[in-house]
Amino acid sequence: MMDRFWRRAPFWLAIGIAGLALFDMQFGVAGRALTIVAVVIGVVGVLTAGLADALLVGLAVALFPSDAGLLGVMLALLYRMARSESLKLDGSLRSMLLVGFFVSAAGSALFGLLAIEARPLQWFVWMATLGCPVLLLGTARPRLPDQFAPRLSRFVVFVLWLQVPVCMAQLVRHGALEPGDWFSGTWGNSNLVGLWGAVTLSVLAVRALAMPNASKGVSSWIVGGGHAVAATFLVWGASAKIYSTTVFGAAGLAIVMLVIAGGAISRVGTGLRAGAAILLLLLMGVSAESWVRDNFAGLVSNWEDSEKRTLLSRITFDIADRYNSILGVGPGMLGSRAASAASADVLFKEEEGALQRLLGPAPKPERWAMQGLWDAEVAQAIADRSALVSMPFSGWGALRGELGWPAVVLLVFYLLALGWQMSAIATRHAGACNIALAAALGCVGLLVILFFDNVLEHPHIMLPLAILVITARAVADQRHEGRIVLAGGRTAAEDLAAHSGPISTVSPGRR
């Protein structure tokens, strides 16, 4: 009975929030009440349901607009992994880079304690908001059912299509055929709408360019085309294009990784198709030259008069005059969301919650770096500029200020190594191809997106990415250990060519 409930719960949660957003009720009394219920269900499900159902429940809760509630679900998932002894390191370079990153964090914390001020509570908040998702990405290696990767792929597509009627209703309410922040899906955040659509489009594009023989039959191309149309609609309406553009750029790097990884990839054919795609994009750019020029000029103008530029300049060039530029000032002390939570006396906040009152006042490094960059006047003026380019928040800036250059370098190489692992899994394991490609795009895309925002501390991005990585890695581990047997003795490459579709994959149980 409970197994049936948890198997259906993710779909009902997703439909519930989509229904509220369809009628613009997700931020009203009913929406807030349903969010609380969803968070409670999410925490209980993550702790008690079968692991496959628990992951889908967590992903469904990620459709709700609550950051704090989703953070609770993520912490519950980390606890579940630790309790089941699924947090593991191996002897790979990735594990060494991850350990080095946390050693750097510990060293920065010790230096901050001795030389700046004692704020241990900030470390715990930083660990919950940033350390938790990084740990899940790097160490969670649970055993999952063979059929889970196709289940997850179908649920991701289901979520994609749920956003379409919601965004169409928001378009009708807006009353004008133009992109904007109002195009916000179930999250109340247009960036997430664009990100979800861009990842879908990029997975389809990568498969079309690098794995054209994996799609068999007219029906698979029709289904893939339908998904592409839906994803294009979501990308078009999202006002902030930086996330989407970054993912498209990551797709190019993912194709390079796929070609190097080999497997069933034809290097010559992929190179020719990729070249034709680049030529087509250049021709489209020439035809829309005025639009490209105007948007580029606007981007440059925003950057020249940007609070983010001021923040990064202080952290990069001026921090050595006050603090240790190599070790940083300690986690949660400058630029991170953990530091911002303690800084209501320095940063403008529409609402001040219990966490802000508990952590405040602002740490001294945060007060120095953020002074005058985010007050009520600046926050109001952001509406007339590019928020991601102008707002004084940056993931790489926070890591550089709090943990120093070694941690930044280690994390850059770790994300590249993780993206490489996901690309290799995509070429070798048909059952996880789409999941692994999406995870690779997320890992590589973070390298750029972290310049603009504290994405590592954004649970709406990091929890879905962690679930994708966990699933792809579980499939690879099971194949390596021989727990998945291919029908007819086929190799993984032959199985990829025989069974992969443009977005959905064939369940191993039906082969």
Backbone hydrogen bonds, N-H to C=O, Kabsch-Sander energy under -0.5 kcal/mol:
donor,donor_aa,acceptor,acceptor_aa,energy
5,F,1,M,-1.9
6,W,2,M,-2.7
7,R,3,D,-1.8
8,R,4,R,-1.5
9,A,5,F,-2.0
11,F,8,R,-0.6
12,W,8,R,-1.9
13,L,9,A,-2.6
14,A,10,P,-2.2
15,I,11,F,-2.7
16,G,12,W,-2.3
17,I,13,L,-2.2
18,A,14,A,-2.0
19,G,15,I,-2.5
20,L,16,G,-1.9
21,A,17,I,-2.5
22,L,18,A,-2.3
23,F,19,G,-1.1
23,F,20,L,-0.5
24,D,21,A,-1.4
25,M,20,L,-3.2
28,G,25,M,-1.4
31,G,25,M,-1.0
32,R,28,G,-2.5
33,A,29,V,-2.3
34,L,30,A,-2.6
35,T,31,G,-2.2
36,I,32,R,-2.1
37,V,33,A,-2.2
38,A,34,L,-2.9
39,V,35,T,-2.5
40,V,36,I,-2.3
41,I,37,V,-2.8
42,G,38,A,-2.9
43,V,39,V,-2.8
44,V,40,V,-2.6
45,G,41,I,-3.1
46,V,42,G,-2.7
47,L,43,V,-1.8
48,T,44,V,-2.2
49,A,45,G,-2.1
54,A,50,G,-2.8
55,L,51,L,-2.2
56,L,52,A,-1.7
57,V,53,D,-2.5
58,G,54,A,-2.3
59,L,55,L,-2.1
60,A,56,L,-2.2
61,V,57,V,-2.2
62,A,58,G,-1.2
63,L,60,A,-1.8
64,F,61,V,-1.8
67,D,65,P,-0.5
70,L,66,S,-1.2
71,L,67,D,-2.2
72,G,68,A,-1.7
73,V,69,G,-1.6
74,M,70,L,-2.3
75,L,71,L,-2.4
76,A,72,G,-2.1
77,L,73,V,-2.1
78,L,74,M,-2.2
79,Y,75,L,-2.3
80,R,76,A,-2.4
81,M,77,L,-2.4
82,A,78,L,-2.4
83,R,79,Y,-2.9
84,S,80,R,-1.9
85,E,82,A,-1.3
86,S,81,M,-3.2
87,L,81,M,-0.5
88,K,86,S,-0.9
88,K,139,T,-3.2
96,M,92,S,-1.7
97,L,93,L,-2.5
98,L,94,R,-2.4
99,V,95,S,-2.6
100,G,96,M,-2.3
101,F,97,L,-2.0
102,F,98,L,-2.0
103,V,99,V,-2.2
104,S,100,G,-2.2
105,A,101,F,-1.9
106,A,102,F,-2.2
107,G,103,V,-2.5
108,S,104,S,-2.4
109,A,105,A,-2.3
110,L,106,A,-2.3
111,F,107,G,-2.3
112,G,108,S,-2.8
113,L,109,A,-2.2
114,L,110,L,-2.0
115,A,111,F,-3.0
116,I,112,G,-1.8
117,E,112,G,-1.6
119,R,117,E,-0.8
122,Q,119,R,-1.1
123,W,119,R,-0.9
124,F,120,P,-1.5
125,V,121,L,-1.8
126,W,122,Q,-2.6
127,M,123,W,-2.8
128,A,124,F,-2.1
129,T,125,V,-2.3
130,L,126,W,-3.1
131,G,126,W,-1.5
132,C,127,M,-2.0
134,V,130,L,-1.6
135,L,131,G,-2.4
136,L,132,C,-2.3
137,L,133,P,-2.4
138,G,134,V,-2.0
139,T,135,L,-2.8
140,A,135,L,-0.6
140,A,136,L,-1.1
141,R,86,S,-3.4
141,R,139,T,-0.6
144,L,142,P,-0.5
148,F,145,P,-1.9
151,R,147,Q,-1.5
152,L,148,F,-3.1
153,S,149,A,-2.4
154,R,150,P,-2.5
155,F,151,R,-2.2
156,V,152,L,-2.4
157,V,153,S,-1.9
158,F,154,R,-2.3
159,V,155,F,-2.4
160,L,156,V,-2.2
161,W,157,V,-2.4
162,L,158,F,-1.8
163,Q,159,V,-1.4
164,V,160,L,-0.7
166,V,162,L,-1.1
167,C,163,Q,-3.0
168,M,164,V,-2.3
169,A,165,P,-2.3
170,Q,166,V,-2.0
171,L,167,C,-2.1
172,V,168,M,-2.3
173,R,169,A,-2.4
174,H,170,Q,-1.9
175,G,171,L,-2.0
176,A,171,L,-0.6
178,E,176,A,-1.8
180,G,237,G,-1.8
183,F,180,G,-1.6
184,S,182,W,-2.0
187,W,184,S,-0.7
188,G,184,S,-1.4
189,N,184,S,-1.8
192,L,189,N,-0.5
193,V,189,N,-1.3
194,G,190,S,-2.4
195,L,191,N,-2.3
196,W,192,L,-2.5
197,G,193,V,-2.2
198,A,194,G,-2.7
199,V,195,L,-2.3
200,T,196,W,-1.7
201,L,197,G,-2.5
202,S,198,A,-2.5
203,V,199,V,-2.5
204,L,200,T,-2.2
205,A,201,L,-2.5
206,V,202,S,-3.0
207,R,203,V,-2.2
208,A,204,L,-2.2
209,L,205,A,-2.3
210,A,206,V,-2.9
211,M,207,R,-1.9
214,A,211,M,-1.5
215,S,212,P,-0.9
216,K,214,A,-0.7
221,W,217,G,-1.0
222,I,218,V,-2.2
223,V,219,S,-2.6
224,G,220,S,-2.3
225,G,221,W,-2.4
226,G,222,I,-2.2
227,H,223,V,-2.2
228,A,224,G,-2.2
229,V,225,G,-2.2
230,A,226,G,-2.1
231,A,227,H,-2.6
232,T,228,A,-2.5
233,F,229,V,-2.0
234,L,230,A,-1.7
235,V,231,A,-2.4
236,W,232,T,-2.7
237,G,233,F,-1.8
238,A,234,L,-1.2
239,S,180,G,-0.7
241,K,239,S,-0.8
245,T,241,K,-3.0
246,T,242,I,-2.3
247,V,243,Y,-2.1
248,F,244,S,-2.2
249,G,245,T,-2.2
250,A,246,T,-2.4
251,A,247,V,-1.7
252,G,248,F,-1.1
253,L,249,G,-1.4
254,A,250,A,-2.5
255,I,251,A,-2.1
256,V,252,G,-1.6
257,M,253,L,-2.3
258,L,254,A,-2.5
259,V,255,I,-2.4
260,I,256,V,-2.2
261,A,257,M,-2.6
262,G,258,L,-1.7
263,G,261,A,-0.5
264,A,427,T,-0.7
265,I,262,G,-1.0
266,S,210,A,-0.5
267,R,265,I,-0.7
270,T,266,S,-2.5
271,G,267,R,-2.4
272,L,268,V,-2.3
273,R,269,G,-2.5
274,A,270,T,-2.8
275,G,271,G,-2.3
276,A,272,L,-2.2
277,A,273,R,-2.2
278,I,274,A,-2.5
279,L,275,G,-2.4
280,L,276,A,-2.3
281,L,277,A,-2.2
282,L,278,I,-2.4
283,L,279,L,-2.3
284,M,280,L,-2.3
285,G,281,L,-2.3
286,V,282,L,-2.3
287,S,283,L,-2.3
288,A,284,M,-1.4
289,E,286,V,-1.4
292,V,288,A,-2.5
293,R,289,E,-2.9
294,D,290,S,-2.6
295,N,291,W,-2.2
296,F,292,V,-2.5
297,A,293,R,-2.5
298,G,294,D,-2.2
299,L,295,N,-2.2
300,V,296,F,-2.4
301,S,297,A,-2.4
302,N,298,G,-2.5
303,W,299,L,-2.1
304,E,300,V,-2.3
305,D,301,S,-1.3
306,S,303,W,-1.2
307,E,390,S,-0.7
308,K,390,S,-1.1
310,T,306,S,-1.4
311,L,307,E,-2.4
312,L,308,K,-2.8
313,S,309,R,-2.1
314,R,310,T,-2.2
315,I,311,L,-2.5
316,T,312,L,-2.4
317,F,313,S,-2.5
318,D,313,S,-0.9
318,D,314,R,-1.0
319,I,314,R,-1.0
321,D,318,D,-1.3
322,R,319,I,-1.5
323,Y,319,I,-3.5
325,S,323,Y,-0.6
328,G,324,N,-1.7
329,V,401,G,-1.5
330,G,402,E,-2.6
333,M,330,G,-1.4
340,S,336,S,-2.4
341,A,337,R,-2.1
342,A,338,A,-0.6
342,A,339,A,-0.8
343,S,340,S,-1.7
346,V,343,S,-1.6
347,L,343,S,-3.6
348,F,374,W,-2.7
353,G,351,E,-0.6
357,R,353,G,-1.7
358,L,354,A,-2.1
359,L,355,L,-2.4
360,G,356,Q,-2.3
366,E,333,M,-0.9
367,R,363,P,-2.6
368,W,364,K,-2.3
369,A,365,P,-2.5
370,M,366,E,-2.6
371,Q,367,R,-1.0
373,L,370,M,-2.4
374,W,370,M,-0.6
379,A,375,D,-2.7
380,Q,376,A,-1.8
381,A,377,E,-1.8
382,I,378,V,-1.3
383,A,380,Q,-0.9
384,D,381,A,-1.8
385,R,382,I,-2.1
387,A,385,R,-0.7
390,S,386,S,-2.0
391,M,387,A,-3.1
393,F,391,M,-2.2
395,G,450,L,-1.4
395,G,453,D,-1.1
396,W,450,L,-2.0
398,A,394,S,-2.5
399,L,395,G,-2.4
400,R,396,W,-2.6
401,G,397,G,-2.4
402,E,398,A,-2.9
403,L,399,L,-2.4
404,G,399,L,-0.9
404,G,400,R,-0.8
405,W,325,S,-0.6
408,V,404,G,-1.3
409,V,405,W,-2.6
410,L,406,P,-2.6
411,L,407,A,-2.4
412,V,408,V,-2.2
413,F,409,V,-2.2
414,Y,410,L,-2.0
415,L,411,L,-2.6
416,L,412,V,-1.9
417,A,413,F,-2.5
418,L,414,Y,-2.7
419,G,415,L,-2.4
420,W,416,L,-2.1
421,Q,417,A,-2.2
422,M,418,L,-2.4
423,S,419,G,-2.1
424,A,420,W,-2.4
425,I,421,Q,-2.2
426,A,422,M,-2.0
427,T,423,S,-1.4
428,R,424,A,-1.0
428,R,425,I,-0.6
429,H,425,I,-2.1
430,A,428,R,-0.5
432,A,429,H,-1.4
433,C,430,A,-1.4
436,A,432,A,-3.2
437,L,433,C,-2.5
438,A,434,N,-2.5
439,A,435,I,-2.1
440,A,436,A,-2.6
441,L,437,L,-2.5
442,G,438,A,-2.1
443,C,439,A,-2.5
444,V,440,A,-2.5
445,G,441,L,-2.7
446,L,442,G,-1.6
447,L,443,C,-0.6
447,L,444,V,-1.1
448,V,445,G,-1.1
449,I,445,G,-2.4
450,L,446,L,-2.5
451,F,448,V,-1.7
452,F,448,V,-0.6
452,F,449,I,-1.3
453,D,449,I,-1.6
455,V,453,D,-2.0
457,E,454,N,-1.5
458,H,455,V,-2.4
461,I,458,H,-1.8
462,M,458,H,-2.5
463,L,459,P,-1.9
465,L,461,I,-1.7
466,A,462,M,-2.8
467,I,463,L,-2.3
468,L,464,P,-2.2
469,V,465,L,-2.5
470,I,466,A,-2.8
471,T,467,I,-2.2
472,A,468,L,-2.5
473,R,469,V,-2.6
474,A,470,I,-2.2
475,V,471,T,-2.1
476,A,472,A,-2.0
477,D,473,R,-2.7
478,Q,474,A,-2.5
479,R,475,V,-2.3
480,H,476,A,-2.4
481,E,477,D,-2.1
482,G,478,Q,-0.5
482,G,479,R,-0.8
483,R,478,Q,-2.5
484,I,478,Q,-0.7
485,V,483,R,-0.5
486,L,484,I,-0.5
489,G,486,L,-1.5
490,R,487,A,-1.2
495,D,491,T,-2.4
496,L,492,A,-2.2
497,A,493,A,-1.9
498,A,494,E,-1.6
499,H,495,D,-2.1
500,S,496,L,-1.5
501,G,504,S,-1.0
510,R,507,S,-2.2
511,R,508,P,-1.1
